[in-house]
Amino acid sequence: MSSPHCKECLDYQMNDSNFCKMICMKRSLCRKYKLVRNGITESGKAFDRLNEAAPVHSKMEWLARERIAQSSRLNDPAAMDEYEINIKKAPSKKEIKLRLLEE
């Protein structure tokens, strides 16, 4: 098999593979769209519950911080760090044992 023929065979196989993926993509996208459409109402309800539970002064502070981050994001990309999740890690078993031994 010559090099051009080998390349031609690989091109044919790749094009066929991509065509098959494109054909199957419709079915997958339709299924995912239906799941998302059903999940929108659930997400809306969860957001409303969360929004009602949050204190008003906290919501005002969050909105102000969001406006600042959005307005300065072009000049200072570090302003988008506002959206980072800040969760404290739980202490490991070793740290808990050491703390208990110290007490």
PENOR-V434535 format. One record per residue. RES is the residue in one letter. OMEGA is omega in whole degrees, -180 to 180 (none if undefined). Layout:
BEGIN
RES/OMEGA ; RES/OMEGA
END
This chain:
BEGIN
M/-179 ; S/-177 ; S/178 ; P/180 ; H/179 ; C/179 ; K/179 ; E/179 ; C/179 ; L/178 ; D/180 ; Y/-179 ; Q/180 ; M/178 ; N/178 ; D/179 ; S/180 ; N/178 ; F/179 ; C/178 ; K/-179 ; M/179 ; I/-179 ; C/-177 ; M/-179 ; K/-179 ; R/-179 ; S/-179 ; L/178 ; C/179 ; R/-180 ; K/179 ; Y/179 ; K/179 ; L/-179 ; V/-180 ; R/178 ; N/-178 ; G/-178 ; I/-179 ; T/178 ; E/179 ; S/178 ; G/179 ; K/179 ; A/179 ; F/179 ; D/178 ; R/179 ; L/-179 ; N/179 ; E/-177 ; A/-177 ; A/178 ; P/-177 ; V/-178 ; H/177 ; S/179 ; K/179 ; M/179 ; E/180 ; W/179 ; L/179 ; A/179 ; R/178 ; E/179 ; R/179 ; I/-179 ; A/-179 ; Q/-178 ; S/-177 ; S/-176 ; R/180 ; L/-179 ; N/-176 ; D/-179 ; P/179 ; A/178 ; A/-180 ; M/176 ; D/178 ; E/-177 ; Y/177 ; E/179 ; I/-179 ; N/179 ; I/178 ; K/179 ; K/176 ; A/179 ; P/179 ; S/179 ; K/-179 ; K/179 ; E/179 ; I/179 ; K/179 ; L/180 ; R/178 ; L/178 ; L/180 ; E/-180 ; E/none
END
